[in-house]
Amino acid sequence: MPPTPPPQFDANALKTRALRTLASERDAIAALSGRIEAGFIEAVRQVLEAPGRLIVTGIGKSAHIANKLVATLNSTGTPAGFMHAAEAIHGDLGLVQKGDVILCISKSGNSPEIKALVPLIKGLGHPLIAMTGQRDGFLAQHADLVLDTTVEREACPHNLAPTASTAAQLAMGDALAMCLMEARGFTSDDFATYHPGGALGKRLYTTLGDLVDPERRPAVGPEDSLAEVILAMSAGRTGAAVVLEGEAIVGIVTDGDLRRALERGGIEGAKAADVMGRAPRVLASDQLAVEAFQIMEAASITQIIVHDGGRYLGLVHLHDLLREGIF
């Protein structure tokens, strides 16, 4: 038999399918708004008051959603663990400890693994919350509380592949996690503790003192010549030099200041004080780098002077923030 020819690549048809998929998942998530009722609030209360963790279980695509939800919960202050429904009935049920609450995610709630697991959970006396798309399914009928994630149909053109249903599960799980986070009073300082690595953590705890380089401290005096200013700027590699009178910060000369002075003419014999900006942005070393970025953006500048108790430490450039992965 000759090989089956590949389907034709129809850009318009593909665009239409993509838009239909997004619309289907959007509608599935929007429909959840009408299902945030007493059962949802009670689920939040039970998890908050539980002496143990929230154990999230599922099978198939729902297991992937469960794994993601556990990661979100742990990173926002709610202790959680993942238990695969198939593995649970072959020994992993030992993961569940006294005081734990169980959240079981399943579109139908009727898979053999779910039907085998639910009686075991109930027999151990743990509260069981169902997140399911079938209110008359086995899981919903035996759960203490139900989070309804019913969808009219999947985004899949054959109404088979879990798409709209998993989007609804993901959104409902996020709603649960965010409510728990707010109820616990989880703050940005807590985020810094739970996310010490990566861009998020850096935004929350990196200070200007962490970024300033003491070896890169370009400085000149008010009476220094522009040639000396240029040499200091080149050595500092920040496109600027701070003007100091004794230990006092009195101004800054940037490459932009030099260009404007050249455009005006008459720079022969000019001193640093003649071209410097007299109101530079000066921030303390313990100020967050993210706040410095916001100031740079608002003022359309690329460097910030850093001080410690009035003592000039150095310059932090926009490139320093970008290099650290803060933005």
ChimeraX attribute file (.defattr): number of C-alpha atoms within 10 A of each C-alpha:
attribute: neighborCount
match mode: 1-to-1
recipient: residues
	/A:1	3
	/A:2	4
	/A:3	5
	/A:4	6
	/A:5	6
	/A:6	6
	/A:7	6
	/A:8	6
	/A:9	8
	/A:10	8
	/A:11	9
	/A:12	9
	/A:13	10
	/A:14	11
	/A:15	11
	/A:16	10
	/A:17	15
	/A:18	13
	/A:19	11
	/A:20	15
	/A:21	18
	/A:22	14
	/A:23	14
	/A:24	22
	/A:25	21
	/A:26	14
	/A:27	15
	/A:28	26
	/A:29	22
	/A:30	12
	/A:31	15
	/A:32	18
	/A:33	10
	/A:34	8
	/A:35	14
	/A:36	14
	/A:37	10
	/A:38	10
	/A:39	16
	/A:40	20
	/A:41	12
	/A:42	13
	/A:43	22
	/A:44	16
	/A:45	14
	/A:46	15
	/A:47	23
	/A:48	19
	/A:49	10
	/A:50	14
	/A:51	12
	/A:52	16
	/A:53	20
	/A:54	26
	/A:55	21
	/A:56	25
	/A:57	28
	/A:58	26
	/A:59	21
	/A:60	14
	/A:61	16
	/A:62	24
	/A:63	21
	/A:64	18
	/A:65	22
	/A:66	27
	/A:67	19
	/A:68	16
	/A:69	24
	/A:70	24
	/A:71	15
	/A:72	19
	/A:73	22
	/A:74	16
	/A:75	18
	/A:76	21
	/A:77	20
	/A:78	20
	/A:79	17
	/A:80	21
	/A:81	21
	/A:82	22
	/A:83	24
	/A:84	21
	/A:85	26
	/A:86	20
	/A:87	14
	/A:88	21
	/A:89	16
	/A:90	10
	/A:91	9
	/A:92	13
	/A:93	17
	/A:94	10
	/A:95	12
	/A:96	21
	/A:97	13
	/A:98	12
	/A:99	16
	/A:100	22
	/A:101	27
	/A:102	26
	/A:103	25
	/A:104	30
	/A:105	30
	/A:106	30
	/A:107	28
	/A:108	18
	/A:109	26
	/A:110	17
	/A:111	15
	/A:112	10
	/A:113	17
	/A:114	23
	/A:115	16
	/A:116	15
	/A:117	21
	/A:118	20
	/A:119	14
	/A:120	14
	/A:121	18
	/A:122	15
	/A:123	9
	/A:124	11
	/A:125	13
	/A:126	17
	/A:127	20
	/A:128	23
	/A:129	27
	/A:130	27
	/A:131	29
	/A:132	27
	/A:133	24
	/A:134	20
	/A:135	19
	/A:136	13
	/A:137	17
	/A:138	16
	/A:139	29
	/A:140	25
	/A:141	14
	/A:142	18
	/A:143	20
	/A:144	15
	/A:145	19
	/A:146	23
	/A:147	26
	/A:148	23
	/A:149	28
	/A:150	22
	/A:151	24
	/A:152	13
	/A:153	17
	/A:154	20
	/A:155	24
	/A:156	15
	/A:157	11
	/A:158	8
	/A:159	12
	/A:160	10
	/A:161	13
	/A:162	16
	/A:163	21
	/A:164	27
	/A:165	27
	/A:166	25
	/A:167	21
	/A:168	27
	/A:169	29
	/A:170	20
	/A:171	19
	/A:172	23
	/A:173	22
	/A:174	16
	/A:175	14
	/A:176	20
	/A:177	22
	/A:178	17
	/A:179	17
	/A:180	21
	/A:181	19
	/A:182	12
	/A:183	12
	/A:184	13
	/A:185	11
	/A:186	15
	/A:187	13
	/A:188	12
	/A:189	12
	/A:190	14
	/A:191	17
	/A:192	17
	/A:193	14
	/A:194	14
	/A:195	17
	/A:196	15
	/A:197	11
	/A:198	11
	/A:199	14
	/A:200	15
	/A:201	18
	/A:202	21
	/A:203	21
	/A:204	21
	/A:205	21
	/A:206	21
	/A:207	19
	/A:208	27
	/A:209	21
	/A:210	14
	/A:211	18
	/A:212	21
	/A:213	15
	/A:214	12
	/A:215	10
	/A:216	17
	/A:217	24
	/A:218	24
	/A:219	24
	/A:220	25
	/A:221	20
	/A:222	21
	/A:223	14
	/A:224	15
	/A:225	18
	/A:226	21
	/A:227	13
	/A:228	17
	/A:229	26
	/A:230	21
	/A:231	15
	/A:232	21
	/A:233	23
	/A:234	14
	/A:235	17
	/A:236	19
	/A:237	15
	/A:238	23
	/A:239	19
	/A:240	29
	/A:241	31
	/A:242	28
	/A:243	27
	/A:244	17
	/A:245	13
	/A:246	9
	/A:247	10
	/A:248	11
	/A:249	21
	/A:250	18
	/A:251	25
	/A:252	25
	/A:253	26
	/A:254	23
	/A:255	15
	/A:256	12
	/A:257	16
	/A:258	19
	/A:259	12
	/A:260	12
	/A:261	16
	/A:262	13
	/A:263	10
	/A:264	9
	/A:265	9
	/A:266	9
	/A:267	15
	/A:268	9
	/A:269	10
	/A:270	15
	/A:271	18
	/A:272	25
	/A:273	21
	/A:274	16
	/A:275	22
	/A:276	21
	/A:277	17
	/A:278	13
	/A:279	10
	/A:280	17
	/A:281	17
	/A:282	17
	/A:283	21
	/A:284	20
	/A:285	21
	/A:286	15
	/A:287	16
	/A:288	19
	/A:289	26
	/A:290	19
	/A:291	15
	/A:292	25
	/A:293	22
	/A:294	11
	/A:295	17
	/A:296	17
	/A:297	12
	/A:298	9
	/A:299	10
	/A:300	9
	/A:301	14
	/A:302	18
	/A:303	23
	/A:304	24
	/A:305	26
	/A:306	26
	/A:307	20
	/A:308	13
	/A:309	9
	/A:310	13
	/A:311	12
	/A:312	21
	/A:313	21
	/A:314	27
	/A:315	30
	/A:316	25
	/A:317	22
	/A:318	18
	/A:319	12
	/A:320	19
	/A:321	20
	/A:322	11
	/A:323	9
	/A:324	14
	/A:325	13
	/A:326	18
	/A:327	12
